[in-house]
Amino acid sequence: MTDLSARMKPLAMEMGQHSRSTVLRSIIIGLTAFLTVVDLFATQAILPSLTRHYGVTPAAMGFAVNASTFGMAIASLVVGFFSPHIDRRLGILLSLTLLAFPTSLLAWAPNLTIFTGLRVLQGLCMASAFALTLAYLGEQCSAMDAGGAFAAYITGNVASNLIGRLASAAVADSLGLASNFYFFAALNLAGAVLVHFSIQRARPMQAMTPAASPLNAMSTHWRSPRLRAAFGLGFCILFAFIGTFTFVNFVLVRPPLSLGMMDLGLVYLVFLPSVVTTLLAGRAVAHIGTRPTIWAALGVAALGLPLMLTSHLANVLTGMVLVGVGTFFAQAAATGFVGLAASENRGVASGTYLACYFSGGLVGTAVLGRLFDAYGWTACVIGVGAALAIAALLTVAIRSDA
């Protein structure tokens, strides 16, 4: 009995150290994600103010703000294509440092065209860091740890939606629109500092020697039915998310809800449950599989759509909670799936997935913006529902076996 206890003590200490290491890693991964994409959706919290500032329609302003997804789609594809030749740490560090420049210049944008161009530049920088980090995680994490690592990264993404929107509304309301963009430029630089110190201490990246060229690797990924379905799934997820959380802002500030700017920022506490639930995506996939997890997540999101059509604030907020929880949960499961389903050239696969994901955001803004301007909020919500239905059909092809 004594010998058994003696053998168990080192094992328990090792498990405890592993647990603490995992928690620390998750915090660093989450913070990196937060500081990488905090600019992406934070600006949505001040959409009505920007619309008045530039004197344009909701659809035009929504497209300009979400033009960052166009830059993100391009950068994801390019980074994925050249991924085998890009130093992960240096690429992430440069991307976050350069991101601060277009972010600060948004404070001076004289018209919507320049504003849109700067948002595209932001997207190029954000997606470069995003794609390289996902590739880094896919290469550095074991199959057992990958689900938790990807979930931590997407959780940081969720937190950026919540805290970023709250901060954007608060800073813009108290200090003005220009100060808002300077504040987020400072956050971009903070992200670069974090990467400088955290990734520097990570295990060195092993040299990548892909058997095929990036173009051939991308072609191979597209020929895989399950990866092809995952790419389409990513497109539909951001399509639905953008449609909901871009144009619901205009519903919230109009009668009968008539919320002010700070109230609109506080509304995005609806993302708080997603911060908790998204962390569980890795466990859900491990217990019930990727496909049931995604179906359940999409079902939760779909339940929120009719609630957002009511004139009661509590119902609208509940609907937003459900859409946020569902789409982020599905995104975490799909992202982890791509990292594991691509047996080779995972950087190329991650880049292709992200290109499709962010393209869905741009197309969603354009299509649903037209629906919103022409036919109203109900038509926009129907479009979101159609995207979720297509996503559910695509999930049929998502399976763990080869």
HELIX and SHEET records of a PDB file:
HELIX    1   1 THR A    2  ALA A   42  1                                  41    
HELIX    2   2 THR A   43  ILE A   46  5                                   4    
HELIX    3   3 LEU A   47  TYR A   54  1                                   8    
HELIX    4   4 PRO A   58  VAL A   65  1                                   8    
HELIX    5   5 SER A   68  PHE A   82  1                                  15    
HELIX    6   6 SER A   83  HIS A   85  5                                   3    
HELIX    7   7 ARG A   88  LEU A  105  1                                  18    
HELIX    8   8 LEU A  106  TRP A  108  5                                   3    
HELIX    9   9 LEU A  112  GLN A  140  1                                  29    
HELIX   10  10 ALA A  143  LEU A  175  1                                  33    
HELIX   11  11 LEU A  177  SER A  198  1                                  22    
HELIX   12  12 ILE A  199  ARG A  201  5                                   3    
HELIX   13  13 PRO A  214  ARG A  223  1                                  10    
HELIX   14  14 PRO A  225  VAL A  253  1                                  29    
HELIX   15  15 MET A  261  VAL A  267  1                                   7    
HELIX   16  16 TYR A  268  PHE A  271  5                                   4    
HELIX   17  17 LEU A  272  THR A  277  1                                   6    
HELIX   18  18 THR A  278  LEU A  280  5                                   3    
HELIX   19  19 ALA A  281  ILE A  288  1                                   8    
HELIX   20  20 THR A  290  GLY A  304  1                                  15    
HELIX   21  21 PRO A  306  LEU A  309  5                                   4    
HELIX   22  22 LEU A  313  ALA A  341  1                                  29    
HELIX   23  23 ARG A  346  TYR A  375  1                                  30    
HELIX   24  24 TRP A  377  LEU A  394  1                                  18    
HELIX   25  25 THR A  395  ALA A  397  5                                   3    
END                                                                             
